[in-house]
Amino acid sequence: MSHILEIVYLIGSISFVLGLKMMGQPDTARKGNAVAAFGMGVSVLGTLFIGETGFSVIPHIGLILSAISLGVVVGTVMAKRVQMTAMPEMVSLFNGMGGLCAALISMIEWRALSGTGELQGLGFAHYLPVIAGLIIGTVSFVGSMVAWGKLNGSLGDFRFKGQQFINMMVLLAILVASGLTFVFLGADLSIMGFFGTLALSVVYGLLFVFPIGGADMPVVISLLNSFTGVAAACGGFLYHNNVMLMGGVLVGSAGTILTIVMCQAMNRSLTNVLIGAVGNSSSSGSGSSGGKGGSVREVQATDVAIMMKYASKVVIVPGYGLAVAQAQHVCHELESLLESEGVDVKYAIHPVAGRMPGHMNVLLAESNVSYDKLVEMEHINPEFGTTDTVLIVGANDVVNPAAKTDPASPIYGMPILDVDQSKQIVVLKRSMKSGYAGIDNELFFNPKCGMLFGDAKDSLQKLVNEIKAL
């Protein structure tokens, strides 16, 4: 019956590939998620009820099904209750659970080998996925928990002099400890080496993510996601489980590609993000003047409504402030209202807007914004020169001209949305407080820019009401 199980695993693997492919397009992403979930469900059922000799029930099935049921209930409740503003934290938390599972698999395998006395004769091909799963899974779990804390505001950045050197030394110590563990397999020293590797991996996971600022969180999330995939693939190697191996490889490779894309979107190398500690999340620009000085021009909702109603083309730039205010639905209402007046409306999407990759796409899809109105940065930038009004809702760093004009800026070189090329700019913002990168925005002092202060949802509703009244 083993061939039946392999067929089940093949179905699961194909479902993963098809699901991932469908997730590449916003209009098929939900179906892709369902297809991948189906493949996972089939694979789990096959593992539980198909053995080498026929249909059978694996040992401890009661405990296993109880754990699965508990996970289904907890996961469903969390997914139903989570707000879009908390989605990045949710992604980090769930990703961390995957890393923890991979690390636990390695620890359980180590314990099983120790109990049967097989450690001493363990080959390197068997030892490598055990120790790699332990290290990568632990780093992914601890790093994801730190990212979760930083995203929800309970943890800040933690830096000290020589931190990058210490990180490298800890990483070297992990490699040495894991090597000694293999050399002395079966001896007491191997046990110390194994748990020493575990402890050092915890330390490295903490030091790895703590210094990385909030502006770089999309990169960190995608990178940790790739770590979890690699750790899961190690489990697939360990148990010769093809579907686990395939799933891990897909997650690891997709996470790695996404990480590279995120880095390219910021014109930064991965090394610069991970050891450069760029993107301090503390706010340093809460004043009313930017780094070059100047004054802002405050506008009223009535003026902005007139400006937008009689425009030919309007581009809306969503940012994290849109998510915080839960303003995506009223933003869609404004878009529909403007289109009924004959205005061409589009949304400009920066790859790193928000707190995780694709955050703005998901947010706007929730309010039924048409997918063809979501235009990526490289396609929308040439259109700003012919745009009458740009409406920036809660975005900051992704429209900051300092990325092009100020070599001393921490975001210098990062590709931005060229909103300053448009005829008029309106920024919806609570205050002059700086963005997540902790720097002032030169755009706010541009003579073409007007600031409409207040909660984004309230301001958008005022614009809707004013346009209706005109």
C-alpha positions in Angstrom: 0.0 0.0 0.0 3.0 2.3 0.1 2.4 3.2 -3.5 -1.0 4.5 -2.6 0.5 6.8 0.0 3.1 8.1 -2.5 0.2 8.9 -4.9 -1.5 10.8 -2.1 1.7 12.7 -1.5 2.0 13.4 -5.2 -1.5 14.8 -5.2 -0.5 17.0 -2.2 2.7 18.2 -3.9 0.9 19.1 -7.1 -1.7 21.0 -5.1 1.0 23.0 -3.4 2.6 23.9 -6.7 -0.8 24.9 -8.3 -1.8 26.8 -5.1 1.4 28.7 -5.1 1.1 29.5 -8.8 -2.5 30.8 -8.2 -1.4 32.9 -5.3 0.8 34.9 -7.7 -2.4 36.8 -9.0 -4.7 38.7 -6.6 -7.9 37.5 -8.4 -6.9 33.8 -7.9 -5.1 34.0 -4.6 -8.0 32.8 -2.5 -8.6 29.8 -4.7 -4.9 29.1 -4.6 -5.0 29.1 -0.8 -7.9 26.6 -0.9 -6.1 24.3 -3.4 -3.0 24.3 -1.2 -5.1 23.6 1.9 -6.8 20.7 0.1 -3.4 19.2 -0.7 -2.2 19.6 2.9 -5.4 18.0 4.2 -5.1 15.0 1.8 -1.5 14.5 2.8 -2.2 14.6 6.5 -5.1 12.1 6.1 -2.9 9.8 4.1 -0.1 9.9 6.7 -2.6 9.1 9.5 -4.6 6.3 7.8 -2.4 4.7 5.1 0.5 2.4 6.2 2.9 0.1 4.5 0.6 -2.9 4.5 -2.8 -1.2 4.0 -5.2 1.1 5.5 -4.4 1.4 9.2 -4.5 3.8 12.1 -1.1 5.0 13.4 -0.4 4.8 17.1 -1.6 7.6 19.5 -4.2 8.6 16.9 -6.4 10.0 19.7 -3.8 12.4 20.9 -2.9 13.4 17.4 -6.5 14.1 16.4 -7.1 16.0 19.6 -4.0 18.2 18.9 -5.2 18.8 15.3 -8.7 19.7 16.5 -7.3 22.1 19.1 -5.1 23.7 16.4 -8.1 24.0 14.0 -10.2 25.8 16.7 -7.5 28.1 17.9 -6.4 29.0 14.3 -9.9 29.6 13.1 -10.8 31.9 16.0 -7.5 33.8 15.6 -8.0 34.2 11.8 -11.6 35.3 12.2 -10.8 37.9 14.9 -7.6 39.4 13.6 -7.8 42.9 12.2 -6.0 43.8 9.0 -3.7 46.1 11.1 -2.6 43.0 13.1 -2.1 40.8 10.1 1.7 41.2 10.0 1.9 40.1 13.6 -0.3 37.1 12.8 2.0 36.1 9.9 5.0 36.3 12.1 3.3 34.3 14.9 2.2 31.5 12.6 5.6 31.4 10.8 7.2 31.1 14.2 5.0 28.1 15.0 6.3 26.4 11.8 9.9 27.0 12.9 9.1 25.6 16.4 7.6 22.5 14.9 10.7 21.9 12.8 13.0 22.3 15.8 10.8 20.0 17.9 11.0 17.3 15.2 14.8 17.5 15.4 14.8 17.2 19.2 12.3 14.3 19.1 14.5 12.5 16.6 17.6 13.1 18.7 15.8 11.7 21.8 14.6 8.6 19.8 18.2 7.9 18.5 19.6 8.4 22.0 17.1 5.9 23.4 17.9 3.2 20.9 21.7 3.7 21.1 21.9 4.6 17.4 23.7 7.9 17.9 27.2 6.5 17.8 26.8 5.0 14.4 24.8 7.8 12.9 26.0 8.9 9.5 26.5 12.5 8.5 23.6 12.3 5.9 21.2 11.5 8.8 22.8 13.9 11.3 22.8 16.9 8.9 19.0 17.3 8.6 18.6 16.8 12.3 21.0 19.5 13.4 20.1 21.8 10.5 16.4 21.6 11.4 17.2 22.3 15.0 19.3 25.4 14.2 17.2 26.9 11.4 13.9 26.1 13.1 15.0 27.6 16.4 16.3 30.8 14.8 13.1 31.1 12.8 10.9 30.6 15.9 12.8 33.0 18.1 13.3 35.6 15.3 9.6 35.4 14.4 8.6 36.0 18.1 10.9 39.0 18.2 9.4 40.3 14.9 5.9 39.7 16.4 6.8 41.8 19.4 8.3 44.6 17.4 5.4 44.7 15.0 2.8 45.0 17.8 4.9 47.6 19.6 5.7 45.6 22.7 9.4 45.4 21.8 11.7 48.1 20.5 15.1 48.0 18.7 18.0 46.7 20.7 21.5 47.6 19.6 24.9 47.8 21.2 28.4 48.5 20.1 30.0 45.6 18.2 26.7 43.8 17.9 27.4 42.6 14.3 30.7 41.1 15.5 29.0 39.4 18.4 26.4 37.9 16.0 29.1 36.5 13.8 30.9 35.0 16.8 27.6 33.4 18.0 27.0 32.0 14.5 30.5 30.6 14.5 30.0 29.1 17.9 26.8 27.3 16.6 28.8 25.8 13.8 31.6 24.7 16.1 29.1 23.2 18.7 27.2 21.3 16.0 30.5 20.0 14.5 31.7 18.8 17.9 28.3 17.1 18.5 28.8 15.0 15.4 32.5 14.2 16.2 31.5 12.9 19.7 28.3 11.2 18.8 27.2 8.8 21.5 29.4 10.4 24.2 28.3 12.7 26.9 30.0 15.6 25.1 27.6 15.1 22.2 24.6 15.7 24.5 26.2 18.9 25.7 27.0 20.0 22.2 23.4 19.3 21.0 21.8 21.4 23.7 24.6 24.0 23.5 23.7 24.3 19.8 20.1 24.8 20.8 20.9 27.5 23.4 23.2 29.3 21.0 20.5 29.2 18.3 18.1 30.9 20.7 20.6 33.6 21.4 21.4 34.1 17.7 17.6 34.3 16.9 17.3 37.2 19.4 20.4 39.1 18.3 19.6 38.4 14.6 16.2 40.3 14.6 16.4 42.8 17.6 18.6 45.4 15.8 16.6 45.4 12.6 14.4 48.5 12.4 10.7 48.6 11.5 11.2 49.9 8.0 12.9 46.6 7.1 10.2 44.3 8.6 8.8 43.2 5.2 12.2 41.8 4.4 12.6 40.1 7.8 9.2 38.5 7.6 9.9 37.0 4.1 13.4 35.9 5.2 12.1 34.1 8.3 9.4 32.5 6.2 12.1 31.1 4.0 14.0 29.8 7.1 10.9 27.9 8.2 10.5 26.4 4.8 14.1 25.1 4.8 13.7 23.7 8.3 10.5 21.9 7.2 12.4 20.5 4.2 15.0 19.1 6.6 12.2 17.2 8.3 11.2 15.9 4.9 14.7 14.6 4.4 14.8 13.1 7.8 11.6 11.0 7.4 11.8 10.5 3.7 8.5 12.3 3.4 8.2 13.6 -0.1 5.2 16.0 0.5 6.9 17.5 3.5 10.1 18.0 1.5 8.2 19.5 -1.4 6.3 21.9 0.9 9.4 23.0 2.6 11.3 23.5 -0.6 8.4 25.6 -2.0 8.1 27.8 1.1 11.9 28.2 1.4 12.4 29.1 -2.3 9.4 31.4 -2.4 10.5 33.1 0.7 14.0 33.6 -0.6 12.8 35.0 -3.9 10.4 37.3 -2.1 13.2 38.5 0.2 15.3 39.3 -2.9 12.4 41.2 -4.4 11.9 43.2 -1.2 15.6 44.1 -1.1 15.5 45.2 -4.8 12.5 47.4 -4.0 14.6 49.2 -1.4 17.7 49.2 -3.6 19.6 47.5 -0.7 21.5 44.3 -0.4 20.3 41.6 2.0 23.6 41.9 3.9 22.9 45.6 4.4 19.5 44.9 5.8 20.6 42.2 8.2 23.8 43.7 9.6 23.4 47.3 8.8 20.6 47.9 11.4 18.9 50.4 9.1 15.4 51.6 9.8 15.1 52.7 13.4 11.5 52.5 14.4 11.8 55.3 16.9 10.3 58.5 15.7 12.7 61.4 15.3 10.6 63.8 13.3 7.6 64.8 15.3 8.2 68.5 14.7 6.6 70.6 12.0 9.7 71.2 10.0 11.7 68.8 8.0 15.3 68.2 7.8 15.7 71.1 5.3 13.3 73.4 7.1 10.2 74.9 5.8 6.5 75.1 6.5 3.5 73.0 5.6 0.3 74.0 3.9 -2.8 72.8 5.7 -5.9 72.2 3.5 -9.6 71.6 4.3 -11.8 68.8 3.1 -13.9 71.1 1.0 -10.9 72.3 -1.0 -9.7 68.8 -1.5 -13.1 67.6 -2.6 -13.3 70.3 -5.3 -9.8 69.5 -6.4 -10.6 65.8 -6.8 -14.1 66.1 -8.3 -12.9 68.2 -11.2 -9.7 66.3 -11.8 -9.3 64.1 -14.8 -7.0 61.6 -13.1 -6.5 60.8 -9.4 -4.0 58.3 -7.9 -4.5 57.1 -4.3 -1.3 56.0 -2.4 -2.3 53.7 0.5 0.0 53.2 3.5 -0.1 51.6 6.9 -2.1 54.6 8.2 -5.0 53.3 6.0 -4.8 50.0 7.8 -4.6 51.5 11.3 -7.7 53.6 10.7 -9.6 50.7 9.0 -10.3 53.1 6.2 -10.1 50.8 3.2 -13.9 50.6 2.8 -14.6 54.3 2.8 -11.5 54.7 0.5 -13.2 52.4 -2.0 -16.4 54.4 -1.6 -14.5 57.6 -2.5 -13.0 55.8 -5.5 -16.4 54.7 -6.7 -17.8 58.2 -6.2 -15.1 59.8 -8.2 -15.4 57.4 -11.0 -19.2 58.2 -11.2 -18.0 61.8 -11.8 -15.9 60.7 -14.7 -12.5 60.7 -12.8 -9.9 58.1 -13.7 -8.8 56.6 -10.3 -5.9 54.2 -9.7 -4.0 52.9 -6.6 -0.2 53.2 -6.5 1.2 50.1 -4.7 4.8 50.2 -3.4 6.3 46.7 -2.7 7.2 47.5 0.9 4.2 49.6 1.8 2.7 48.4 5.1 4.3 45.9 7.5 4.5 42.7 5.3 4.8 41.9 1.6 1.5 42.5 -0.2 -0.1 44.2 2.8 -1.8 46.9 0.8 -3.1 44.5 -1.8 -4.7 42.3 0.8 -6.2 45.3 2.6 -7.8 46.8 -0.5 -9.0 43.4 -1.8 -10.9 43.2 1.5 -12.9 46.2 0.5 -13.6 44.8 -3.1 -11.3 47.2 -4.9 -10.9 46.0 -8.5 -7.6 44.2 -9.0 -6.8 46.0 -12.2 -6.8 49.3 -10.3 -3.9 48.2 -8.1 -0.8 49.4 -10.1 2.7 48.4 -9.0 5.4 51.1 -8.5 7.3 50.5 -11.8 4.1 50.9 -13.8 2.5 53.8 -12.0 5.6 56.0 -11.7 5.6 57.1 -15.4 1.9 58.2 -14.9 2.4 60.7 -12.1 3.5 63.4 -14.6 -0.1 63.3 -16.1 -1.9 63.0 -12.7 -3.9 65.9 -11.5 -4.1 64.9 -7.8 -2.3 62.3 -5.7 -4.1 61.4 -2.5 -1.7 59.9 0.1 -3.5 58.0 2.8 -1.2 57.1 5.7 1.9 56.4 3.6 5.2 58.1 4.5 8.6 56.5 3.7 7.6 55.2 0.3 6.9 58.7 -1.0 9.8 60.5 0.7 12.0 62.3 -1.9 14.9 62.1 0.5 15.4 58.6 -0.9 16.5 60.3 -4.1 18.0 63.6 -2.9 19.7 63.1 0.5 22.7 60.7 0.5 22.7 61.0 4.4 19.2 59.6 4.7 18.9 56.0 5.9 16.4 55.3 3.0 18.7 56.8 0.4 18.6 54.7 -2.8 15.3 53.1 -2.0 13.0 53.4 -5.1 9.9 55.4 -4.2 6.6 56.5 -5.7 7.3 59.7 -7.7 4.3 61.5 -6.4 6.1 64.8 -6.5 5.8 64.7 -10.3 2.0 65.2 -10.1 0.2 68.5 -10.3 -1.2 68.5 -6.7 -0.5 66.3 -3.7 -2.8 65.8 -0.7 -1.6 63.9 2.4 -4.0 62.5 4.9 -2.2 62.2 8.2 -2.9 62.5 11.9 0.1 64.7 12.6 3.6 65.6 11.4 5.0 62.6 13.2 7.6 60.8 11.1 7.1 57.4 9.5 8.3 54.0 10.5 11.8 54.7 9.3 12.0 57.5 11.9 12.8 60.4 9.5 11.1 63.5 8.3 9.4 63.6 4.9 10.6 66.4 2.6 7.4 65.9 0.5 5.3 67.6 3.2 7.1 70.9 2.6 6.7 70.8 -1.2 4.6 73.9 -2.3 2.4 71.5 -4.3 1.6 69.5 -1.1 -1.4 70.1 1.2 -1.9 68.4 4.5 -5.3 67.3 5.6 -4.9 66.4 9.3 -7.0 63.9 11.1 -7.9 60.2 11.3 -7.7 58.8 7.8 -11.2 57.2 8.0 -12.8 60.4 9.2 -11.0 62.5 6.6 -12.0 60.2 3.8 -15.6 60.2 5.0 -15.5 64.0 5.0 -14.2 64.0 1.4 -17.1 61.6 0.4 -19.7 63.9 2.0 -18.2 67.0 0.5 -18.1 65.6 -3.0 -21.7 64.4 -2.7 -22.7 67.9 -1.6 -21.1 69.7 -4.6 
